[in-house]
Amino acid sequence: MQRSSGGRIVASRRVRWVLAVAVAGSLTACKQSAETKRPPAAPVSPSAGVAASQPATAVPPASQPASQPASQPASRPASTYDSKPPYPVSLYVLNSQEEQPGWLKIVQLADDNTPATCTGSFPEKNEIQVDTSNVRRLRLHISHLPLAERKRIVLHIDGQAIELARRNRAFIVFERSQTGQWRIVQSED
């Protein structure tokens, strides 16, 4: 240690470095010691109450057959539709035969082994926004939407803008090509 001109004691760099290493080492040792002293989590039985702070361990319920795995895959969200503007639709299907509410319908999946999703909204008059995942064919119930007269209709699907011609038709079917482009393949009255 050295004395400064004002009489204060000034620690040398080496002393400060040794102190910093010692403090850091003791803090790490305290943390490790506290972690190793924790009691192991006890298995939770279905009838016992579980405190919110205890980690839950997977114990299969008594009613579950022994041949089934203890953990089930996460469930997918339900398909939804809101009849109020902007008329949002969210579809989550494993096959095209499942019930699909709203003005969109997944007609064909690109890969039958993967779930398909489709979301759509009608954010402003004659503007339709649709995003898909694993969808090959999609049906739009165009007569279900409140379209403004004498204005062009634009569908934005997966980032691609398609202008829809006005015709007397209730449904339009779109198909995604191998290159990812969407095109109209069928119109239905």
DOSEVO-808541 format. One record per residue: residue in one letter; x, y, z of N, C-alpha, C in turn. Coordinates in steps of 0.05 Angstrom, whole numbers, plus 32768, in hexadecimal, padded with zeros to 4 digits. Each point is the difference from the previous one (the first is absolute). Layout:
res, n.c1, n.c2, n.c3, ca.c1, ca.c2, ca.c3, c.c1, c.c2, c.c3
A, X, Y, Z, X, Y, Z, X, Y, Z .
...
END
This chain:
res, n.c1, n.c2, n.c3, ca.c1, ca.c2, ca.c3, c.c1, c.c2, c.c3
M, 8011, 7FE9, 8000, 7FEF, 8017, 8000, 8012, 8019, 8000 .
Q, 7FF5, 8014, 7FF4, 800F, 8019, 7FFE, 7FEF, 8017, 800B .
R, 800E, 8014, 800B, 7FF1, 8018, 800A, 8001, 8015, 7FEA .
S, 7FE8, 800C, 7FFC, 8000, 8016, 7FED, 8008, 801A, 800E .
S, 8002, 8016, 7FF1, 8009, 8019, 800C, 7FEB, 800A, 8014 .
G, 7FE7, 7FF8, 7FFF, 7FEC, 8009, 8012, 7FFE, 7FEF, 8019 .
G, 8010, 7FEC, 8002, 8000, 7FEF, 8018, 7FEF, 7FE7, 7FFD .
R, 7FF1, 7FFD, 7FE9, 7FEF, 7FE8, 7FFC, 8011, 7FE9, 7FF7 .
I, 7FF7, 7FE8, 8006, 800E, 7FE8, 7FF8, 7FF5, 7FF8, 7FE5 .
V, 8012, 7FFC, 7FED, 7FF9, 7FF8, 7FE4, 800A, 7FE4, 7FFC .
A, 7FEE, 7FEE, 7FF8, 8007, 7FE4, 7FFB, 800E, 7FFE, 7FE4 .
S, 8014, 7FEF, 7FFF, 800D, 7FFC, 7FE6, 7FEF, 7FF0, 7FEE .
R, 8005, 7FFF, 7FE7, 7FF1, 7FF1, 7FEC, 7FFF, 7FE2, 8007 .
R, 8017, 7FF6, 8009, 8001, 7FE3, 8006, 7FEE, 7FFA, 8018 .
V, 7FFF, 8010, 8014, 7FEF, 7FFB, 8017, 7FE3, 8002, 7FF8 .
R, 7FF9, 8014, 7FF0, 7FE4, 8002, 7FF7, 7FF8, 7FE8, 7FF0 .
W, 8011, 7FF6, 7FEF, 7FFA, 7FE8, 7FEF, 7FFC, 7FE8, 8011 .
V, 8011, 7FFB, 8014, 7FFE, 7FE9, 8012, 7FE6, 8002, 8010 .
L, 7FF8, 8017, 8009, 7FE7, 8004, 800F, 7FE8, 7FF9, 7FEE .
A, 8001, 800A, 7FE7, 7FE9, 7FFB, 7FED, 7FFD, 7FE2, 7FFB .
V, 8017, 7FF2, 7FFC, 7FFF, 7FE3, 7FFB, 7FF5, 7FF1, 8018 .
A, 8009, 8009, 8018, 7FF6, 7FF3, 8019, 7FE3, 8003, 8004 .
V, 7FF5, 8018, 7FFC, 7FE4, 8006, 8003, 7FEF, 7FF0, 7FEC .
A, 8009, 8000, 7FE7, 7FF2, 7FF1, 7FEB, 7FFF, 7FE2, 8006 .
G, 8017, 7FF6, 8009, 8002, 7FE3, 8007, 7FED, 7FF9, 8017 .
S, 7FFF, 8011, 8014, 7FEF, 7FFA, 8017, 7FE3, 8001, 7FF9 .
L, 7FF8, 8013, 7FEF, 7FE4, 8002, 7FF7, 7FF8, 7FE7, 7FF0 .
T, 8012, 7FF7, 7FEF, 7FFA, 7FE8, 7FF0, 7FFD, 7FE8, 8012 .
A, 8012, 7FFD, 8014, 7FFF, 7FEA, 8013, 7FE6, 8000, 8010 .
C, 7FF7, 8018, 8008, 7FE7, 8002, 800F, 7FE8, 7FF7, 7FEF .
K, 8000, 8008, 7FE7, 7FEA, 7FFA, 7FEF, 7FFF, 7FE1, 7FFB .
Q, 8017, 7FF4, 7FFB, 8001, 7FE3, 7FFB, 7FF8, 7FF2, 8019 .
S, 8009, 8009, 8018, 7FF9, 7FF3, 8019, 7FE2, 8001, 8005 .
A, 7FF3, 8017, 7FFA, 7FE3, 8002, 8004, 7FF1, 7FEE, 7FED .
E, 800A, 7FFD, 7FE7, 7FF2, 7FEE, 7FED, 8002, 7FE3, 8008 .
T, 8017, 7FF8, 800A, 8004, 7FE4, 8007, 7FF2, 7FF8, 801A .
K, 7FF9, 8014, 8011, 7FF3, 7FF9, 8019, 7FE2, 7FFE, 7FFD .
R, 7FF5, 8007, 7FE9, 7FE3, 7FFE, 7FFC, 7FF7, 7FE3, 8000 .
P, 7FEA, 7FFA, 800D, 7FF7, 7FE4, 8000, 7FF5, 7FFA, 7FE4 .
P, 8004, 7FE7, 7FF7, 7FF5, 7FF8, 7FE6, 7FE2, 8002, 8000 .
A, 7FF5, 8006, 7FE8, 7FE2, 8002, 7FFE, 7FF4, 7FE5, 8004 .
A, 7FEC, 7FFF, 8011, 7FF3, 7FE6, 8006, 7FEC, 7FFB, 7FE9 .
P, 7FFC, 7FE6, 7FF9, 7FEC, 7FFA, 7FEC, 7FE4, 8009, 8009 .
V, 7FF0, 800A, 7FED, 7FE6, 800A, 8007, 7FEC, 7FEB, 7FFA .
S, 7FEF, 7FF9, 8013, 7FEB, 7FED, 7FFB, 7FE7, 800F, 7FF7 .
P, 7FEE, 7FF3, 7FF2, 7FE8, 800E, 7FF6, 7FEF, 800B, 8016 .
S, 8000, 7FF3, 8018, 7FEE, 8009, 8015, 800C, 8016, 8011 .
A, 801B, 8003, 7FFF, 800D, 8014, 8012, 7FFE, 801C, 7FF4 .
G, 7FFE, 8014, 8012, 7FFF, 801C, 7FF7, 801C, 8008, 7FF8 .
V, 8003, 8011, 7FEC, 801A, 8008, 7FF6, 8002, 801E, 8004 .
A, 8015, 8009, 800D, 8005, 801C, 8004, 8009, 800C, 7FE6 .
A, 7FF9, 801A, 7FFC, 8007, 800D, 7FE6, 801E, 8002, 7FFC .
S, 800F, 8001, 8016, 801D, 8004, 7FFD, 800F, 7FE6, 7FFB .
Q, 7FF3, 7FE9, 8004, 800E, 7FE6, 7FFC, 7FFF, 7FF9, 7FE3 .
P, 8015, 7FF6, 7FF4, 7FFF, 7FF6, 7FE5, 7FF0, 7FE6, 7FFF .
A, 7FEE, 7FFE, 7FED, 7FEF, 7FE8, 7FFD, 8010, 7FEB, 7FF1 .
T, 7FFE, 7FE8, 8009, 800D, 7FEA, 7FF2, 7FEA, 7FEF, 7FF3 .
A, 8006, 7FF5, 7FE9, 7FEC, 7FF1, 7FF1, 7FFA, 7FE6, 800D .
V, 7FE8, 7FFC, 8009, 7FF7, 7FE6, 800B, 7FE7, 7FF9, 7FF1 .
P, 7FFF, 7FE9, 7FF3, 7FE8, 7FFA, 7FF0, 7FE8, 7FFC, 8013 .
P, 7FE8, 800A, 7FF9, 7FE9, 7FFB, 8011, 7FF9, 7FE3, 8001 .
A, 7FF2, 7FF8, 8016, 7FFA, 7FE4, 8004, 7FED, 7FF6, 7FEA .
S, 7FEF, 8012, 7FF5, 7FED, 7FF7, 7FEC, 800D, 7FFC, 7FE5 .
Q, 8018, 8009, 7FFC, 800E, 7FFE, 7FE6, 800C, 7FE4, 7FFD .
P, 7FFB, 7FF2, 7FEA, 800B, 7FE6, 7FFC, 801F, 8001, 7FFF .
A, 800C, 7FEB, 800A, 801E, 8000, 8002, 800D, 8000, 7FE4 .
S, 7FF1, 7FF8, 7FEB, 800C, 7FFF, 7FE5, 8002, 801B, 7FF3 .
Q, 7FF2, 8015, 800B, 8001, 801A, 7FF4, 8017, 800F, 800C .
P, 800D, 8011, 7FF0, 8016, 8011, 800B, 7FF5, 8014, 8014 .
A, 8011, 8008, 8013, 7FF8, 8012, 8015, 7FFB, 801C, 7FF4 .
S, 800F, 8009, 7FED, 7FFC, 801B, 7FF5, 7FF2, 7FFE, 7FE5 .
Q, 7FEB, 8011, 7FFD, 7FF1, 8001, 7FE7, 800A, 8018, 7FF0 .
P, 7FFE, 7FFF, 7FE5, 8008, 8017, 7FF0, 7FEE, 8018, 8006 .
A, 800C, 8017, 7FFE, 7FF0, 8019, 8005, 7FE9, 8001, 7FED .
S, 7FE8, 8009, 800A, 7FE9, 8001, 7FEF, 8002, 8019, 7FEE .
R, 7FF4, 7FFF, 7FE9, 8000, 8017, 7FEE, 7FE9, 8012, 8007 .
P, 8002, 8019, 7FF8, 7FEA, 8013, 8006, 7FE7, 7FF9, 7FF0 .
A, 7FE9, 8009, 800A, 7FE7, 7FFC, 7FF2, 7FFD, 8014, 7FEA .
S, 7FF3, 7FF8, 7FEA, 7FFA, 8012, 7FEA, 7FEB, 8014, 800A .
T, 8003, 8019, 7FF8, 7FED, 8015, 800A, 7FF8, 8013, 7FE9 .
Y, 7FEA, 800D, 8004, 7FF6, 8015, 7FEE, 7FF0, 8014, 8011 .
D, 8005, 801A, 7FFB, 7FF1, 8015, 800D, 7FF0, 800F, 7FEA .
S, 7FE6, 8002, 8004, 7FEE, 800D, 7FEC, 8000, 801E, 8002 .
K, 8011, 800C, 8010, 8003, 801D, 8002, 8019, 8009, 7FF1 .
P, 8000, 8018, 7FF4, 8017, 8009, 7FF2, 8019, 8000, 8011 .
P, 8016, 7FF8, 7FF6, 8008, 7FFA, 7FE4, 7FFB, 7FE3, 7FF8 .
Y, 7FEC, 7FF3, 800C, 7FF8, 7FE4, 7FF9, 8017, 7FEC, 8000 .
P, 800F, 7FFF, 8016, 8018, 7FEF, 8001, 7FF8, 7FE2, 7FFF .
V, 8010, 7FF1, 7FF1, 7FFD, 7FE3, 7FFF, 801B, 7FF4, 8006 .
S, 8000, 7FEB, 8011, 8019, 7FF1, 8006, 7FF9, 7FE2, 7FFE .
L, 800D, 7FF3, 7FED, 7FFB, 7FE3, 7FFC, 8018, 7FF0, 8007 .
Y, 7FFC, 7FEA, 800E, 8015, 7FED, 8008, 7FF5, 7FE5, 7FFB .
V, 8009, 7FF2, 7FEB, 7FF5, 7FE6, 7FF9, 8015, 7FEB, 7FFA .
L, 7FF9, 7FE7, 8005, 8011, 7FE9, 7FF9, 7FF8, 7FF5, 7FE5 .
N, 7FE6, 8004, 7FF8, 7FF7, 7FF8, 7FE6, 7FEA, 8014, 7FF7 .
S, 7FFA, 8000, 7FE7, 7FED, 8013, 7FF5, 7FE3, 7FFA, 8006 .
Q, 7FFB, 7FE8, 800C, 7FE5, 7FF9, 8007, 7FF7, 800B, 801B .
E, 8012, 800A, 8010, 7FF9, 800C, 801A, 7FEF, 8018, 7FFC .
E, 7FF0, 8006, 8015, 7FEF, 8018, 7FFF, 8011, 8019, 8000 .
Q, 7FF9, 8013, 7FEE, 800F, 8018, 7FFD, 7FED, 8018, 7FFE .
P, 7FFE, 800F, 8016, 7FED, 8016, 8001, 800A, 8018, 7FEF .
G, 7FEC, 8011, 7FF7, 8008, 8019, 7FF3, 8000, 7FFF, 7FE2 .
W, 800C, 8014, 7FF4, 8000, 8005, 7FE4, 8018, 7FF3, 7FF1 .
L, 8011, 7FF2, 800E, 8016, 7FF1, 7FF3, 7FFD, 7FE2, 8006 .
K, 8009, 7FF0, 7FED, 8000, 7FE3, 8005, 8019, 7FF4, 7FF2 .
I, 800F, 7FF0, 8010, 8017, 7FF2, 7FF5, 7FF4, 7FE8, 7FF1 .
V, 8004, 7FFF, 7FE6, 7FF5, 7FEA, 7FF0, 8014, 7FE9, 7FFD .
Q, 801A, 8006, 7FFF, 8014, 7FEC, 7FFD, 801A, 8008, 800E .
L, 800C, 7FEE, 800F, 8019, 8005, 800D, 8017, 7FFA, 7FED .
A, 8016, 800E, 8003, 8018, 7FFB, 7FF0, 800D, 7FE6, 8008 .
D, 8001, 7FFB, 801A, 800C, 7FE7, 800C, 7FEB, 7FF5, 8013 .
D, 7FF5, 7FE9, 7FFA, 7FEC, 7FF4, 8011, 8009, 7FF8, 801B .
N, 801A, 7FFF, 8005, 800B, 7FF7, 801A, 8006, 8018, 8012 .
T, 7FFB, 8018, 7FF7, 8006, 8019, 800F, 7FE6, 8010, 8004 .
P, 7FFB, 800B, 8017, 7FE8, 8011, 8004, 8002, 8019, 7FEE .
A, 7FE9, 800A, 7FF8, 7FFF, 8018, 7FEF, 7FF3, 8016, 8010 .
T, 8009, 8019, 7FFA, 7FF4, 8017, 800D, 7FFA, 8015, 7FEB .
C, 7FEC, 8010, 8006, 7FF8, 8015, 7FEE, 7FF3, 8016, 8012 .
T, 8009, 8019, 7FFC, 7FF3, 8016, 800E, 7FF8, 8015, 7FEB .
G, 7FEA, 800C, 8005, 7FF6, 8015, 7FEE, 7FF2, 8016, 800E .
S, 8000, 8017, 7FF4, 7FF1, 8017, 800A, 7FF8, 8012, 7FE9 .
F, 7FEE, 8011, 8006, 7FF5, 8013, 7FED, 8004, 801C, 800C .
P, 8019, 800A, 8000, 8007, 8018, 800F, 7FF2, 8019, 7FF7 .
E, 7FFA, 8002, 7FE6, 7FF2, 8017, 7FF5, 7FF1, 7FF7, 7FE8 .
K, 7FED, 8011, 7FF7, 7FEF, 7FF9, 7FEA, 8010, 7FF6, 7FE8 .
N, 7FF9, 7FE9, 7FF6, 800B, 7FF5, 7FE7, 801E, 7FF8, 8003 .
E, 800A, 7FFF, 8017, 801C, 7FF7, 8005, 7FFE, 7FE7, 8011 .
I, 800A, 7FEA, 7FF6, 7FFF, 7FE6, 800E, 801C, 7FF7, 8005 .
Q, 8006, 7FF9, 8019, 801B, 7FF7, 8008, 7FFE, 7FE3, 8009 .
V, 8011, 7FEE, 7FF4, 8000, 7FE4, 8006, 801D, 7FF6, 8002 .
D, 8006, 7FF1, 8015, 801B, 7FF3, 8003, 7FFB, 7FE3, 8005 .
T, 8010, 7FEF, 7FF3, 7FFD, 7FE3, 8002, 801A, 7FF2, 8006 .
S, 7FFD, 7FE7, 8009, 8017, 7FEF, 8005, 7FF6, 7FE3, 7FFA .
N, 800E, 7FF3, 7FEE, 7FFA, 7FE4, 7FF7, 7FE5, 7FFE, 7FF3 .
V, 7FF9, 8014, 7FF0, 7FE6, 8000, 7FF2, 8006, 7FFF, 7FE2 .
R, 7FF3, 7FED, 7FF2, 8003, 7FFE, 7FE3, 7FE8, 800D, 7FF2 .
R, 7FE7, 7FFB, 800A, 7FE8, 800C, 7FF5, 7FF0, 800E, 8016 .
L, 7FF5, 8017, 7FF9, 7FF1, 8010, 8013, 7FE7, 800B, 7FF2 .
R, 7FE9, 7FFF, 800F, 7FE7, 800B, 7FF5, 7FF8, 8019, 8010 .
L, 7FFB, 8015, 7FF1, 7FF8, 801A, 800B, 7FE2, 8003, 7FFB .
H, 7FF0, 8004, 8015, 7FE3, 8005, 7FFD, 7FFD, 801F, 7FFD .
I, 8003, 8008, 7FE7, 8001, 801D, 7FF9, 7FE6, 800E, 8005 .
S, 7FE9, 7FF2, 7FFD, 7FE6, 800D, 8004, 7FFA, 8004, 801D .
H, 8010, 7FF5, 8012, 7FFC, 8003, 801C, 800B, 801B, 800B .
L, 8012, 800C, 7FF0, 800D, 8019, 8009, 7FF1, 8019, 7FF6 .
P, 7FFF, 8015, 8010, 7FF2, 8019, 7FF8, 8011, 8011, 7FED .
L, 7FFF, 7FFA, 7FE7, 8010, 800E, 7FEC, 7FF3, 8019, 7FF7 .
A, 8010, 8015, 7FFB, 7FF6, 801A, 7FF7, 7FFC, 7FFE, 7FE1 .
E, 7FEB, 800C, 7FF7, 7FFA, 8001, 7FE3, 8014, 8011, 7FF1 .
R, 8005, 7FFA, 7FE8, 8011, 800F, 7FED, 801C, 8006, 800A .
K, 800A, 7FEE, 8010, 801C, 8002, 8009, 800E, 7FE6, 7FFB .
R, 8019, 8001, 7FFA, 800F, 7FE7, 7FFB, 8003, 7FF0, 801A .
I, 8002, 7FE6, 7FFD, 8003, 7FEE, 8016, 801C, 7FF4, 7FFF .
V, 800F, 8003, 8015, 801C, 7FF6, 8001, 8003, 7FEC, 8016 .
L, 800A, 7FE8, 7FF8, 8006, 7FEB, 8013, 801E, 8000, 8004 .
H, 800A, 8002, 8018, 801C, 7FFD, 8007, 8003, 7FE5, 800D .
I, 800C, 7FED, 7FF2, 8002, 7FE5, 800A, 801E, 7FF9, 8001 .
D, 800A, 7FFB, 8018, 801C, 7FF9, 8004, 8013, 8014, 7FF2 .
G, 7FF9, 801A, 8002, 8010, 8014, 7FF5, 7FFC, 8006, 7FE2 .
Q, 7FEF, 7FF0, 7FF3, 7FFA, 8004, 7FE4, 7FE5, 800E, 7FFD .
A, 8000, 8015, 7FF0, 7FE7, 800F, 7FFB, 7FF2, 7FF6, 7FE7 .
I, 7FE6, 7FFA, 8002, 7FF0, 7FF6, 7FEA, 7FE8, 8012, 7FFE .
E, 7FFC, 800D, 7FE9, 7FE8, 8010, 7FFC, 7FEA, 7FED, 7FF7 .
L, 7FE9, 8001, 800E, 7FE9, 7FEF, 7FF9, 7FEC, 8010, 7FF0 .
A, 7FF8, 7FF5, 7FE9, 7FEC, 800D, 7FEF, 7FE4, 7FFC, 800C .
R, 7FF0, 8015, 7FFD, 7FE4, 7FFE, 800A, 7FF0, 7FEE, 7FEE .
R, 7FF5, 7FEB, 800C, 7FED, 7FEF, 7FF2, 7FEC, 7FF6, 8014 .
N, 7FEA, 7FF6, 7FF7, 7FEC, 7FF4, 8012, 8009, 7FE4, 8006 .
R, 800F, 7FFD, 8016, 800A, 7FE6, 8008, 8001, 8000, 801F .
A, 7FFB, 7FE9, 800B, 8000, 7FFE, 801D, 801B, 7FF7, 800B .
F, 800E, 7FEF, 7FF1, 801A, 7FF5, 8009, 8015, 8002, 7FEA .
I, 8019, 8003, 8009, 8017, 7FFF, 7FEE, 8014, 7FEC, 800D .
V, 800A, 7FEE, 7FEF, 8014, 7FEC, 800A, 801B, 8008, 7FF5 .
F, 8014, 8000, 8011, 801B, 8007, 7FF9, 8012, 7FE8, 8004 .
E, 8015, 7FFE, 7FEF, 8013, 7FEA, 8003, 801C, 800C, 8000 .
R, 8011, 7FF5, 8011, 801C, 8008, 8001, 8010, 7FEE, 7FEE .
S, 8011, 800D, 7FEF, 8010, 7FF1, 7FED, 8019, 7FF6, 800E .
Q, 8010, 7FF0, 7FF2, 8019, 7FF6, 800C, 8014, 8017, 8006 .
T, 7FFD, 8016, 7FF2, 8012, 8017, 8004, 7FF6, 8012, 8017 .
G, 7FE9, 7FFA, 800B, 7FF5, 800F, 8016, 7FEC, 8016, 7FF8 .
Q, 7FFB, 8003, 7FE6, 7FED, 8014, 7FF7, 7FE3, 7FF5, 8001 .
W, 7FEE, 8012, 8008, 7FE3, 7FF9, 8002, 7FF3, 8008, 7FE6 .
R, 7FEC, 7FF0, 7FF7, 7FF0, 8006, 7FE8, 7FE4, 7FF7, 8004 .
I, 7FED, 800C, 7FF3, 7FE4, 7FF8, 8001, 7FFC, 7FE8, 7FEE .
V, 7FF5, 7FEA, 800B, 7FFB, 7FE8, 7FF0, 7FE3, 7FFA, 7FFC .
Q, 7FEE, 800D, 8010, 7FE4, 7FFA, 7FFD, 7FEF, 8017, 800D .
S, 7FE9, 8005, 7FF4, 7FED, 8012, 800B, 7FE5, 7FF1, 8002 .
E, 7FF2, 8004, 8016, 7FE7, 7FF2, 8004, 7FEA, 8015, 8007 .
D, 7FE8, 7FFA, 7FF6, 7FE9, 8012, 8006, 7FF4, 7FF9, 801A .
END
